[in-house]
Amino acid sequence: MATEAGAQSTSLVSHALFDDREVQDFLDVDHLATALNAARQLPCLVIQPERVELRGNRHLSASMAQAFFACPVVVGADVSRIVFATPDSIATGKTRRKMN
């Protein structure tokens, strides 16, 4: 996993661990889902991706993936990543979760 910051977005990108495309496609979804779930447990910030792009995974149910990630999901992309709308959307905490 690595972050890539651009002018219009910041992405959390999954990188291959093995030279096995079928296994890597599964691991990409697993690692991105785990990272997003962990981020959503942070006490102060609301983490809302703009979209998720998944390399391969053409067999994946898009509606199920969209329900889980709570954003549009593109399958068959060049790389697997979670895209956030602005580079500082997480770091500045523009949207804060209410604390009970």
Z-matrix of the N, CA and C atoms (Angstrom, degrees):
N
C 1 1.448
C 2 1.521 1 108.41
N 3 1.319 2 114.34 1 142.69
C 4 1.455 3 120.72 2 177.19
C 5 1.520 4 108.58 3 -153.35
N 6 1.314 5 116.65 4 155.58
C 7 1.459 6 120.26 5 174.79
C 8 1.519 7 109.04 6 -100.21
N 9 1.315 8 114.73 7 145.58
C 10 1.457 9 121.81 8 176.10
C 11 1.515 10 107.22 9 -131.22
N 12 1.328 11 116.98 10 116.56
C 13 1.461 12 121.65 11 -178.56
C 14 1.516 13 109.97 12 -101.10
N 15 1.328 14 115.68 13 134.86
C 16 1.456 15 121.90 14 175.97
C 17 1.508 16 109.75 15 -128.40
N 18 1.314 17 116.60 16 -177.46
C 19 1.457 18 121.25 17 -178.11
C 20 1.524 19 112.15 18 -67.10
N 21 1.330 20 117.63 19 -35.37
C 22 1.458 21 121.53 20 -175.52
C 23 1.518 22 114.25 21 -107.44
N 24 1.332 23 117.36 22 -14.50
C 25 1.465 24 119.08 23 -176.53
C 26 1.518 25 111.32 24 -156.96
N 27 1.326 26 113.98 25 163.73
C 28 1.456 27 122.74 26 171.67
C 29 1.517 28 106.69 27 -124.98
N 30 1.325 29 116.24 28 136.78
C 31 1.459 30 120.41 29 -177.64
C 32 1.515 31 111.16 30 -123.45
N 33 1.316 32 115.09 31 145.43
C 34 1.451 33 122.80 32 168.76
C 35 1.522 34 104.91 33 -102.78
N 36 1.350 35 116.39 34 114.14
C 37 1.463 36 122.10 35 -170.75
C 38 1.517 37 110.65 36 -109.40
N 39 1.325 38 115.53 37 134.42
C 40 1.460 39 122.01 38 176.14
C 41 1.524 40 108.74 39 -89.98
N 42 1.328 41 116.77 40 130.75
C 43 1.462 42 121.99 41 178.78
C 44 1.519 43 110.28 42 -112.03
N 45 1.322 44 115.28 43 147.79
C 46 1.469 45 122.00 44 -176.30
C 47 1.525 46 112.03 45 -60.11
N 48 1.330 47 114.77 46 137.14
C 49 1.460 48 121.44 47 174.27
C 50 1.522 49 110.89 48 -101.97
N 51 1.332 50 115.87 49 -25.39
C 52 1.457 51 122.02 50 -176.19
C 53 1.521 52 109.37 51 -134.61
N 54 1.306 53 116.28 52 163.36
C 55 1.453 54 121.56 53 176.06
C 56 1.526 55 109.52 54 -95.26
N 57 1.321 56 116.41 55 53.37
C 58 1.454 57 123.31 56 -179.32
C 59 1.518 58 107.02 57 -139.45
N 60 1.320 59 116.86 58 100.98
C 61 1.466 60 121.76 59 -172.84
C 62 1.529 61 112.70 60 -58.27
N 63 1.328 62 117.17 61 -40.99
C 64 1.465 63 119.81 62 -178.38
C 65 1.527 64 111.24 63 -63.61
N 66 1.324 65 116.72 64 -45.34
C 67 1.465 66 120.46 65 178.32
C 68 1.526 67 109.99 66 -67.25
N 69 1.320 68 117.11 67 -40.37
C 70 1.458 69 120.18 68 -177.72
C 71 1.526 70 111.88 69 -64.46
N 72 1.324 71 117.45 70 -38.32
C 73 1.466 72 119.22 71 177.95
C 74 1.529 73 110.69 72 -60.06
N 75 1.330 74 117.05 73 -41.75
C 76 1.464 75 121.39 74 177.01
C 77 1.529 76 110.28 75 -63.95
N 78 1.341 77 116.09 76 -47.19
C 79 1.463 78 120.21 77 -178.34
C 80 1.525 79 112.14 78 -64.40
N 81 1.338 80 117.42 79 -34.79
C 82 1.468 81 120.10 80 177.37
C 83 1.525 82 110.70 81 -57.90
N 84 1.330 83 116.48 82 -49.78
C 85 1.470 84 120.53 83 179.84
C 86 1.526 85 110.12 84 -62.68
N 87 1.324 86 116.12 85 -44.85
C 88 1.465 87 120.74 86 -179.07
C 89 1.527 88 111.60 87 -60.91
N 90 1.315 89 117.81 88 -47.37
C 91 1.469 90 120.85 89 -177.46
C 92 1.525 91 112.29 90 -68.35
N 93 1.324 92 116.91 91 -41.15
C 94 1.463 93 119.10 92 178.49
C 95 1.528 94 111.39 93 -67.04
N 96 1.324 95 116.78 94 -40.63
C 97 1.468 96 120.43 95 178.09
C 98 1.524 97 110.77 96 -64.05
N 99 1.328 98 116.89 97 -42.27
C 100 1.466 99 120.90 98 179.16
C 101 1.522 100 110.87 99 -63.68
N 102 1.331 101 117.08 100 -43.73
C 103 1.468 102 121.06 101 179.84
C 104 1.530 103 111.00 102 -63.03
N 105 1.326 104 116.71 103 -43.68
C 106 1.459 105 119.52 104 -179.58
C 107 1.526 106 111.03 105 -67.83
N 108 1.317 107 117.22 106 -40.82
C 109 1.471 108 120.00 107 177.02
C 110 1.523 109 111.16 108 -60.73
N 111 1.318 110 117.07 109 -43.51
C 112 1.469 111 120.46 110 178.41
C 113 1.527 112 110.69 111 -62.46
N 114 1.331 113 116.74 112 -44.26
C 115 1.470 114 120.29 113 -179.64
C 116 1.526 115 111.43 114 -64.07
N 117 1.309 116 116.33 115 -34.99
C 118 1.471 117 119.79 116 -180.00
C 119 1.525 118 112.52 117 -70.60
N 120 1.310 119 118.25 118 -13.41
C 121 1.460 120 121.84 119 178.40
C 122 1.523 121 112.18 120 -89.03
N 123 1.334 122 117.58 121 -6.89
C 124 1.461 123 120.03 122 177.94
C 125 1.523 124 109.28 123 -61.40
N 126 1.324 125 118.34 124 141.49
C 127 1.463 126 120.52 125 -171.64
C 128 1.517 127 116.00 126 -73.24
N 129 1.322 128 120.16 127 -18.18
C 130 1.463 129 119.76 128 -171.80
C 131 1.520 130 115.29 129 -115.28
N 132 1.310 131 118.67 130 -30.41
C 133 1.459 132 119.71 131 -171.70
C 134 1.520 133 112.69 132 -104.75
N 135 1.311 134 115.13 133 142.18
C 136 1.458 135 121.10 134 171.67
C 137 1.522 136 106.35 135 -93.87
N 138 1.303 137 116.85 136 118.38
C 139 1.454 138 122.20 137 -178.38
C 140 1.517 139 108.05 138 -99.24
N 141 1.337 140 117.24 139 113.00
C 142 1.461 141 121.20 140 -179.35
C 143 1.530 142 109.48 141 -129.58
N 144 1.319 143 117.04 142 106.74
C 145 1.458 144 118.83 143 178.35
C 146 1.525 145 112.00 144 -70.65
N 147 1.319 146 115.25 145 152.91
C 148 1.459 147 121.30 146 174.88
C 149 1.524 148 109.86 147 -77.24
N 150 1.350 149 115.67 148 -40.28
C 151 1.462 150 121.03 149 177.67
C 152 1.524 151 108.75 150 -165.82
N 153 1.324 152 114.86 151 163.49
C 154 1.463 153 122.36 152 173.88
C 155 1.519 154 106.97 153 -120.76
N 156 1.326 155 116.27 154 132.67
C 157 1.461 156 122.16 155 177.41
C 158 1.520 157 107.79 156 -115.61
N 159 1.340 158 116.59 157 129.38
C 160 1.455 159 120.97 158 -177.64
C 161 1.525 160 110.56 159 -121.38
N 162 1.317 161 115.53 160 126.65
C 163 1.463 162 121.97 161 176.07
C 164 1.525 163 107.14 162 -72.34
N 165 1.321 164 116.64 163 136.77
C 166 1.459 165 118.51 164 -179.02
C 167 1.517 166 110.48 165 63.65
N 168 1.313 167 116.97 166 -135.41
C 169 1.469 168 123.60 167 176.54
C 170 1.521 169 113.39 168 54.56
N 171 1.315 170 117.31 169 33.27
C 172 1.472 171 120.43 170 -178.95
C 173 1.532 172 112.16 171 -65.28
N 174 1.320 173 117.47 172 -19.13
C 175 1.462 174 122.22 173 178.28
C 176 1.532 175 112.49 174 -82.81
N 177 1.312 176 117.16 175 -12.07
C 178 1.461 177 122.69 176 -176.04
C 179 1.528 178 110.95 177 -67.00
N 180 1.307 179 116.78 178 140.14
C 181 1.455 180 121.59 179 175.57
C 182 1.533 181 108.36 180 -74.21
N 183 1.317 182 116.42 181 111.11
C 184 1.468 183 120.38 182 -178.10
C 185 1.528 184 110.92 183 -61.83
N 186 1.326 185 117.49 184 -40.08
C 187 1.465 186 119.40 185 -178.68
C 188 1.524 187 111.39 186 -66.02
N 189 1.332 188 117.36 187 -37.97
C 190 1.461 189 120.08 188 178.11
C 191 1.531 190 110.61 189 -67.64
N 192 1.325 191 116.73 190 -42.18
C 193 1.467 192 120.81 191 178.92
C 194 1.525 193 110.52 192 -65.22
N 195 1.329 194 117.34 193 -41.06
C 196 1.465 195 120.16 194 178.76
C 197 1.522 196 111.59 195 -65.29
N 198 1.312 197 116.93 196 -36.60
C 199 1.463 198 119.93 197 177.25
C 200 1.524 199 110.89 198 -65.69
N 201 1.331 200 116.99 199 -40.53
C 202 1.456 201 120.20 200 -179.49
C 203 1.530 202 111.43 201 -69.48
N 204 1.339 203 117.23 202 -51.28
C 205 1.465 204 121.17 203 -176.12
C 206 1.531 205 112.51 204 -77.77
N 207 1.332 206 117.80 205 -15.87
C 208 1.475 207 124.03 206 179.80
C 209 1.526 208 112.21 207 60.51
N 210 1.345 209 115.24 208 41.35
C 211 1.459 210 121.94 209 177.47
C 212 1.531 211 107.70 210 -166.10
N 213 1.328 212 117.36 211 169.42
C 214 1.465 213 118.92 212 176.55
C 215 1.534 214 111.05 213 -61.94
N 216 1.346 215 116.02 214 143.69
C 217 1.465 216 122.23 215 178.54
C 218 1.523 217 108.23 216 -123.42
N 219 1.332 218 115.79 217 128.05
C 220 1.459 219 123.03 218 178.00
C 221 1.525 220 107.53 219 -107.27
N 222 1.336 221 117.46 220 125.07
C 223 1.462 222 120.63 221 175.87
C 224 1.525 223 108.91 222 -103.69
N 225 1.334 224 115.83 223 153.10
C 226 1.457 225 121.04 224 -178.85
C 227 1.518 226 113.55 225 82.30
N 228 1.335 227 117.86 226 20.39
C 229 1.465 228 121.82 227 179.19
C 230 1.535 229 110.35 228 -75.13
N 231 1.326 230 116.55 229 170.63
C 232 1.466 231 121.44 230 178.74
C 233 1.521 232 112.50 231 -70.42
N 234 1.327 233 116.50 232 -35.05
C 235 1.463 234 122.12 233 178.49
C 236 1.526 235 108.40 234 -138.43
N 237 1.324 236 116.20 235 161.78
C 238 1.466 237 121.33 236 176.69
C 239 1.516 238 108.30 237 -97.95
N 240 1.343 239 115.76 238 125.74
C 241 1.461 240 119.76 239 -177.70
C 242 1.510 241 111.54 240 -161.33
N 243 1.326 242 113.81 241 159.21
C 244 1.457 243 122.18 242 170.59
C 245 1.525 244 105.64 243 -105.24
N 246 1.327 245 116.91 244 127.92
C 247 1.462 246 121.89 245 -176.98
C 248 1.525 247 108.88 246 -108.63
N 249 1.331 248 114.65 247 127.88
C 250 1.458 249 121.80 248 175.80
C 251 1.524 250 107.95 249 -106.81
N 252 1.324 251 117.40 250 143.29
C 253 1.461 252 123.11 251 -169.53
C 254 1.524 253 114.78 252 -59.11
N 255 1.305 254 118.83 253 -41.45
C 256 1.456 255 120.19 254 -177.09
C 257 1.518 256 109.63 255 -130.41
N 258 1.308 257 117.43 256 151.03
C 259 1.465 258 120.03 257 -177.76
C 260 1.518 259 114.57 258 -57.76
N 261 1.330 260 117.07 259 -29.29
C 262 1.463 261 119.01 260 -176.09
C 263 1.523 262 113.06 261 -105.54
N 264 1.321 263 118.74 262 14.86
C 265 1.462 264 120.11 263 -174.79
C 266 1.516 265 113.49 264 -63.02
N 267 1.316 266 117.73 265 -29.44
C 268 1.459 267 120.37 266 177.59
C 269 1.523 268 110.16 267 -91.69
N 270 1.319 269 117.44 268 -47.89
C 271 1.459 270 121.85 269 -171.41
C 272 1.523 271 113.56 270 -62.71
N 273 1.326 272 118.05 271 -35.97
C 274 1.459 273 119.00 272 -176.52
C 275 1.520 274 112.91 273 -88.21
N 276 1.315 275 117.04 274 -12.75
C 277 1.460 276 119.48 275 179.79
C 278 1.510 277 112.35 276 63.15
N 279 1.330 278 117.35 277 42.81
C 280 1.465 279 120.81 278 -178.05
C 281 1.523 280 112.10 279 -58.09
N 282 1.302 281 116.43 280 -32.39
C 283 1.454 282 120.39 281 177.40
C 284 1.515 283 107.47 282 -116.19
N 285 1.290 284 117.34 283 122.02
C 286 1.461 285 120.88 284 -177.87
C 287 1.511 286 110.63 285 -113.02
N 288 1.311 287 114.67 286 140.47
C 289 1.459 288 122.30 287 176.17
C 290 1.530 289 107.51 288 -77.52
N 291 1.318 290 117.11 289 137.79
C 292 1.464 291 120.33 290 177.36
C 293 1.506 292 110.02 291 -71.00
N 294 1.296 293 116.10 292 134.20
C 295 1.465 294 121.91 293 178.00
C 296 1.517 295 108.99 294 -91.17
N 297 1.305 296 117.07 295 135.88
C 298 1.473 297 121.15 296 178.77
C 299 1.496 298 110.70 297 -85.88
